[in-house]
Amino acid sequence: MKRELMDILACPGCKGALQLAVDKEDQNEIVTGSLFCAQCKETYPISDTIPNLLPPELRP
């Protein structure tokens, strides 16, 4: 995921702001980490550069 996406991403549940936590980053992208919504207390994982913004009950 590119850091620039933080300017346009919002929580899919409540449309609140997301906070980024980076575990691993290469030169251009965030490889692993998470996005956290303080408003609804939901965490969305970032895996292999892809943010998973599905609700928890729909994630594999």
N, C-alpha and C positions, 0 to 999 in steps of 0.2 A: 504494500500500500504506500502510496506517495504521501508525504506530509502535507502537501497542498490540499489533499482531500479534506483535511480537518476544517477548512474554510466553508465547506458545503455540507458536510455530514451532520446529521442530527439523529437523535434517538428515534427509531421507528415506532416505538410505543407511545411516547409522550411528546415527541418533537423537541425535547430538551437538549442542551449542549452536552457534548461528549468530551471526556477527558482521556487523553492518550497515555498509555503506559507501554514503553518499548522494552522488549526482552532481547531482541536481536535485530540489528540493522546493518544493511550493506551500504554501499556508496549512494545508491539512488532510492532505495525503498526500505520500509519497515517489513522485516521478514516474519517476525513473531511478536506478539504482544497482546494488548487488549484495549477496548474502548469501554469506558464506564460512564453511566448516566447517574449523576448525583440526585437528580430529581426523582426517578423511579427505582433507583438502586439496582439497575440491571447492568451486567457485564457482557460484552460481546467480544469473542476471541478474534485475533488476527492470526491466521495460520498460512504459511507458504505465500505470504504477501497479500492474502485475500481476507478482508474483514467479513465476518459472518454476522449479518445484521438480522438474521431470522430470530423470532421469539424462541426462548429455550425449549418450549414444547414441540417445536418443529425442526430442531436441529438433530442431525443423525447421531 
